[in-house]
Amino acid sequence: MSKTNQKKELFIALLLLLVLLTMNFTLRQITQARQVAIAKESFEEASLDIKELTEKKITIYKDILYFGKKFFEASDFVSRMEFNTFYIDTFSNKREDFNAIDLIAYVEKVNDKKSYLNKIRTEKTQTPFQFLYFNLTTAEDKSTGYIFNYITPNIDGSRYFGYDAAENQQLKDAFLKSESELSLVSTRVVNLFGKDTIFLIQPVFGKNTQLKAKTVNGYIVMGINPTKMFDGIFSSQEIGKAINMETSFFIDNKDPFYYETNTTLSKDEEKLQSFKHIMLGDKEIFLKTESSTHVNQNLFERLFPDILFFGSSFIVLGFFVYVVSASMDKEEKEDRQKIDP
């Protein structure tokens, strides 16, 4: 074989090698892009599911308040025992939905605080003299009070019993807004008695009021532990362990009041992120979910594009070495034949 033919064959082999390696790299990029697209689609579906389950949780909280509202509005009088029994009987089989609820209370709108004090002190209870020393820190204040009265779970000596929500400006504003708009209102996180709480406030109307002129007699109020508010969301998610979740009252997600971290992500790592908003009463809360670009993929799936690239490249290089070696062996054989015919 002439030197010219040998160089020509080597050039063709090298060119073919470059073409095949380029094809391998292109296939790797396409496979990787496809995997990212599948992961993104899976992440978006999971984020939507998380949003729907979060809204379902909120609906449960709203329903609990709505049932209490209707219970009061359908009765001429509701006793403390009836209030407690109603909630125990109605929701005893849904305890998993109650884990974040610190209390459900009936808060009375009080204009004459001294008369209200006398009413509570003379209230007949199963335990004699239970409310004999009941008092209000705002008893001399002539402004309207929002007094926590009926409370469930009914804990003796509850720190909320007799508390006037008007003492806290954020709570007072929420009660005023609930009455003016005649609708469910939420506070942001309120630190009360050394504990962070989100309050949902549902106005209760007088039984005989007209639709055009409703009178607010009181409120059904729920106190929710924000750090437990959406617990259980991920229990029905196939990829829950790979997604992080945050909820905040601020659009930039500062100071999230609830978060769940299921995967560790570095600051510089490329991430999949989703931002959605949900209504909690009159407040908009912002839901952020994020995960890695390999969400819902096992180790083999994550490494498959590289395995495909390096595996096929190894085969191509092996074939190239074989062809070159065979060509060189052929040339050496021809040279020996010329020397020793």
C-alpha positions in Angstrom: 0.0 0.0 0.0 1.4 3.4 -0.9 2.0 6.1 1.6 -0.6 8.3 -0.1 -3.3 5.7 0.2 -2.4 5.0 3.8 -2.7 8.7 4.7 -6.0 8.9 2.7 -7.5 6.0 4.7 -6.2 7.4 8.0 -7.8 10.8 7.1 -11.1 9.2 6.3 -11.0 7.2 9.5 -10.3 10.3 11.6 -13.1 12.2 9.8 -15.5 9.3 10.5 -14.3 9.3 14.1 -15.1 13.0 14.5 -18.5 12.6 12.9 -19.4 9.7 15.2 -18.2 11.5 18.3 -20.1 14.6 17.3 -23.2 12.5 16.8 -22.7 10.9 20.2 -22.4 14.3 21.9 -25.5 15.6 20.1 -27.4 12.5 21.1 -26.3 13.1 24.7 -27.5 16.7 24.7 -30.8 15.7 23.2 -31.3 13.0 25.8 -30.3 15.3 28.6 -32.7 18.0 27.3 -35.5 15.5 27.1 -34.9 14.4 30.6 -34.9 18.0 31.9 -38.2 18.5 30.0 -39.7 15.4 31.6 -38.5 16.5 35.0 -39.9 20.0 34.5 -43.3 18.6 33.4 -43.3 16.3 36.4 -42.4 19.2 38.7 -45.1 21.5 37.3 -47.7 18.7 37.8 -46.5 18.2 41.4 -46.5 21.9 42.1 -50.1 22.2 40.8 -51.1 19.2 43.0 -49.4 20.9 46.0 -51.4 24.1 45.3 -54.6 22.2 45.1 -53.9 20.3 48.3 -53.0 23.5 50.1 -56.3 25.1 48.9 -58.1 22.0 50.2 -56.5 22.5 53.6 -57.7 26.1 53.6 -61.2 25.0 52.6 -61.3 22.6 55.6 -60.4 25.5 57.9 -63.1 27.7 56.2 -65.7 25.0 56.5 -65.1 24.5 60.2 -65.8 28.2 60.7 -68.8 28.2 58.4 -70.4 25.3 60.3 -70.0 27.2 63.6 -71.4 30.4 62.1 -74.5 28.6 60.9 -74.8 26.8 64.2 -75.1 30.1 66.0 -77.3 31.8 63.5 -79.8 28.9 63.6 -80.2 29.0 67.4 -81.7 31.5 69.8 -79.0 30.6 72.3 -75.9 28.5 72.3 -74.4 27.4 75.6 -70.8 26.8 76.3 -71.3 23.1 76.5 -73.3 23.0 73.2 -70.5 24.9 71.4 -67.9 22.5 72.7 -70.0 19.4 72.0 -70.8 20.6 68.5 -67.2 20.8 67.4 -66.2 17.6 69.1 -69.1 15.6 67.5 -68.8 17.2 64.1 -65.0 16.9 63.6 -63.9 14.1 65.9 -63.3 11.8 62.9 -61.1 14.4 61.2 -58.4 14.8 63.8 -55.7 14.8 61.2 -57.1 18.1 59.8 -57.0 19.6 63.3 -53.3 19.2 64.1 -52.5 22.8 63.3 -55.6 24.3 65.0 -54.7 25.6 68.4 -58.3 26.8 69.2 -61.7 27.5 67.9 -63.5 30.3 69.8 -66.7 32.3 69.8 -65.7 35.9 70.2 -68.4 38.3 71.3 -68.7 41.8 70.1 -69.2 43.8 73.4 -70.2 47.4 73.7 -71.0 47.4 77.4 -68.1 45.6 79.1 -69.4 45.9 82.7 -72.7 44.3 81.8 -70.8 41.6 79.9 -68.7 41.0 83.0 -71.8 40.5 85.2 -73.3 38.1 82.6 -70.2 35.9 82.6 -69.8 35.9 86.4 -73.4 34.8 86.9 -73.3 32.2 84.2 -74.4 28.8 85.5 -71.7 26.1 85.0 -71.2 22.5 86.0 -68.5 23.7 88.4 -69.8 26.2 91.0 -68.2 29.7 91.0 -66.2 28.8 87.9 -66.5 32.3 86.5 -67.0 34.2 89.7 -63.7 36.0 89.4 -63.8 36.5 85.6 -62.5 40.0 84.7 -61.4 42.1 81.7 -58.3 44.2 81.6 -60.3 46.6 79.4 -63.4 46.7 81.6 -63.1 50.5 82.0 -62.5 51.1 78.3 -65.7 52.4 76.7 -64.7 51.3 73.2 -66.0 48.1 71.5 -64.4 44.9 72.8 -63.9 41.6 71.0 -63.9 39.1 73.9 -62.9 35.5 73.6 -65.6 33.6 75.3 -66.4 30.0 74.2 -63.2 28.1 73.4 -62.5 24.6 72.2 -60.5 22.6 73.1 -62.0 23.7 76.4 -58.9 24.0 78.6 -59.5 25.2 82.2 -57.8 28.5 82.7 -57.3 29.1 79.0 -55.1 32.1 78.4 -57.5 33.3 75.7 -60.6 33.2 77.9 -61.7 36.8 78.5 -59.0 38.2 76.2 -60.0 41.4 74.4 -58.7 41.2 70.9 -59.0 45.0 70.7 -55.7 45.1 72.7 -53.8 43.9 69.6 -54.0 46.4 66.7 -53.7 43.8 64.0 -56.4 41.7 65.5 -58.6 44.7 66.1 -58.2 45.8 62.5 -59.1 42.3 61.3 -62.4 42.3 63.3 -63.3 45.7 62.0 -62.7 44.6 58.5 -64.6 41.4 58.9 -67.6 43.4 60.2 -67.4 46.0 57.5 -67.0 43.6 54.6 -69.2 40.9 56.2 -66.8 38.2 55.2 -64.1 35.8 56.3 -60.8 37.7 57.2 -57.4 36.4 58.0 -54.6 38.0 60.0 -50.9 37.6 59.1 -48.8 36.0 61.8 -49.7 37.5 65.2 -47.5 36.9 68.2 -49.9 36.5 71.1 -49.0 35.1 74.6 -45.5 34.4 73.2 -46.8 32.2 70.4 -47.1 32.9 66.7 -50.7 32.4 65.4 -52.7 33.1 62.3 -56.3 34.0 63.1 -59.2 33.3 60.8 -62.3 35.4 61.6 -65.8 34.7 60.4 -68.6 37.1 61.4 -71.8 35.7 63.0 -75.0 37.6 62.2 -78.1 38.0 64.4 -80.8 35.5 63.7 -83.6 37.9 62.6 -81.5 40.4 60.7 -82.4 41.3 57.1 -80.1 40.7 54.2 -79.7 44.4 53.5 -78.9 45.3 57.1 -77.0 42.5 58.8 -76.0 42.9 62.4 -72.8 41.3 63.6 -73.3 39.8 67.1 -69.9 38.0 67.3 -67.4 35.9 65.4 -66.2 32.4 65.0 -62.4 32.6 65.3 -59.8 30.0 64.6 -56.2 30.2 65.8 -53.8 28.2 63.6 -50.2 27.3 64.3 -48.5 28.6 61.1 -45.6 26.1 61.3 -48.1 23.2 61.1 -50.7 24.8 58.8 -50.1 22.6 55.8 -48.6 19.5 57.3 -49.5 16.3 55.4 -49.5 18.0 52.0 -46.6 15.8 50.7 -48.0 12.5 52.0 -49.9 12.0 48.7 -47.2 13.2 46.5 -45.0 10.7 44.5 -42.1 13.2 44.4 -42.8 14.9 47.7 -39.4 14.0 49.1 -37.7 15.9 46.2 -39.6 19.2 46.4 -39.3 22.1 48.8 -42.3 24.3 49.7 -42.6 27.8 51.2 -45.7 30.0 51.9 -45.5 33.6 52.7 -47.7 36.7 52.9 -45.2 38.6 50.8 -44.7 38.3 47.0 -40.9 38.1 47.3 -41.4 35.2 49.7 -39.6 36.9 52.6 -40.4 35.6 56.1 -42.2 32.4 55.0 -44.5 31.3 57.8 -44.6 27.7 56.6 -41.9 25.7 54.8 -41.0 22.1 54.2 -37.5 21.1 53.1 -37.3 17.7 51.4 -34.1 18.1 49.3 -30.9 20.1 49.8 -30.2 22.6 47.0 -27.1 24.7 46.8 -27.3 28.5 46.0 -25.5 28.1 42.7 -27.4 25.0 41.6 -29.8 25.3 38.7 -33.3 24.8 40.1 -36.8 24.3 39.0 -39.1 26.8 40.6 -42.8 27.6 40.6 -44.7 30.6 42.2 -48.4 30.5 42.8 -50.8 32.5 44.9 -53.7 31.4 47.0 -56.4 33.3 49.0 -56.6 32.8 52.7 -59.7 34.8 53.7 -59.0 38.3 52.5 -55.2 37.7 52.4 -53.2 36.6 49.4 -50.5 34.0 50.3 -47.7 33.1 47.9 -46.7 29.5 47.4 -43.2 28.7 46.2 -42.0 25.3 45.3 -38.6 24.3 44.1 -36.5 21.3 43.2 -33.4 20.2 41.3 -33.5 19.7 37.5 -33.4 15.9 38.2 -36.5 15.8 40.2 -38.2 12.3 40.3 -35.2 10.7 38.6 -33.1 7.9 40.1 -29.3 7.8 39.9 -29.3 5.7 36.7 -31.7 8.1 35.0 -29.6 11.1 36.0 -26.4 9.4 34.7 -27.9 7.9 31.6 -26.9 10.7 29.1 -23.3 10.5 30.3 -23.4 6.7 30.2 -24.8 6.8 26.7 -22.1 9.3 25.6 -19.1 7.7 27.1 -20.2 4.2 26.3 -20.9 4.8 22.7 -17.7 7.0 22.4 -15.7 4.1 23.8 -17.1 1.7 21.2 -16.4 4.2 18.4 -12.8 4.8 19.6 -12.3 1.0 20.0 -13.5 0.5 16.4 -11.2 3.3 15.2 -8.2 1.7 16.9 -9.2 -1.7 15.4 -9.4 -0.2 11.9 -6.1 1.6 12.2 -4.4 -1.4 13.7 -5.8 -3.7 10.9 -4.6 -1.2 8.3 -1.1 -1.1 9.8 -0.9 -4.9 10.0 -1.9 -5.1 6.4 0.7 -2.6 5.4 3.4 -4.5 7.4 2.4 -7.7 5.8 2.6 -6.2 2.3 6.0 -4.7 3.1 7.3 -8.2 4.3 6.1 -9.7 1.1 8.0 -7.2 -1.0 11.2 -7.9 0.9 10.8 -11.6 1.1 8.7 -12.7 -1.9 
